């Protein structure tokens, strides 16, 4: 180690240094010790201005000028103790072998650089300095021998791992790459989570929307409009319906008007089906009658069962509504609005020709009295169905004003203080009317007239447009073993023949249906539509005393199995 310097050798100044430790590069660190005598002023250091990187000496103390060795190397001589005149410095430094060099004493060698001849000197605080790196003498035998003799110890060396900028960059790049990959994976996970959440939300919204459309009956293929056009996903007969029959009794002028209130919960559609009074029905004993006569005679379970038979429906209850109760009902709900089609005079007016009670017009507000007058009015020469349609208008107007809350609607019904039919309690009626009121307010309510022919039978149009589509029913076929239904049309010109034929058929075990009158004809005819009733038709002809040739295949009227057209050739005595 050529840059080693022993402070105890070659000192010419008055200052003396001792080694106090080593820096991070293994170089000794010196500290100035107290001099015995003040030293002379140090000569000018020509190397101080050349800047060796740092000032190795404290302020006020300068090393002696370096001496040149024969090999051109410069050496620094540490300040020497003031011990008197010393011989001139060896040109080879303290390690030389000149005549003036002291004898080598291994025992006096201090591995930490302290002079062997000097004792422990007191240390001066804040007087430490670094000896700058200097080149040693050229290798020679003496230097090699001295290096071999030196005993270096492990603690004299310090191993420093020099920082490598490239390795730091590599580590930083690896960290950056790892972090970037993690960020990308995290971003992908977050994107997948968001996508799954969006898909779930959209699925729930779609399911909720479809459910609401289905519940509201507005789903394509299930709405009421599609049902009317025949495009229904649910079979018409399988749709759930609630039906009650209401009979309006005019307590002043007499007469009745009948309608079916239908709540189709499958299609969310409400309908009032108006039933003409001349609709042909059959009593429990098989006697043919009309709707008007059945209502006057019974008006309850008998009429309800007869309607079920003709229309193929399942009527749940009967609501008898006399005109005074209708008036109270309209007043309770707060008047109704109706598009009236005619002026209605005041029935209580003492003089004719006075101002009308109800004016013709759009959205006419009717009180209870006005509503009753309009619902029961039939002008001279008008068809019976005109009055029936006005009654339907008033009923729909009442439903639009009635509360949609079942409890509130029940209170309204109880306010009327009616004695209801046992088949229908006030709570049941209030709940049913509340459902219809909700449909009427939403615009999902219609009024339809049941088409009935002049003889009271149902036409094919009625069977398709009303009975099947609205009521979801058909004329119920008689149960096996029950009596054959025979409709009789009188074309003989003799009114009494109808009654005589009725007695003969009832005695023969057949069900009689009055078919009205027809144009006069000479020969009688027995018609069957279903080949299964061919034998029944032959039996009817035999019972009435008609020839076997009168039996023919054709179209039976209404809900009859066999139709008999009585001509002039019919002889009651023959039967």
Buried (B, 14 or more C-beta within 10 A) or exposed (E): EBEBBBBBBBBBBBBBBBBBEBEEEEBBBBBBBEBEEEBEEBEEBEEEEEEEEEEBBBEEBBBBBBBEBEEEBEBBBBBBBBEEEEEEBBBBBBBBEEEEBEEEEEEEBBBBBBBBEBEEBEEEEEBBBBBBBBEBBEEBEBBEEBBEEEEEEEEBEEEEEEEEEEEEEEEEEEEEEEEEEEEEEEEEEEEEEEEEEEEEEEEEEEEEEEEEBEEEBBBEEBBBEBBBEEEBEEEBEEBEBBBBBBBBBBEEEEBBBBBBBBBBBBBBBBBBBBBBBBBBBBBEEBBBBBBBBBBBEBBBBBBBBBBBBBBBBEBBBBBBBBBBBBBBBBBBBEBBBBEBEBBBBBEEEEEEEEEBBBEEEEEBEBBBBBBBBBBBBBEEEEEEBBBBBBBBBBBBBBBBBBBBBBEEBBBBBEEBEBEBBEBBBBBBBBBBBBBBBBBBBBEBBBBBBBBBBEBBBBBEEBBEBBBBBBBBBBBEEBEEEEBBBBBBBBBBEBEEBBEBBBEBBBEBEBBBBBBBBBEEBEBBBBBBBEEEBBEBBBBBBBBBBBEEEBBEEEEBBBBBBBBBBBBBBBEBEEB
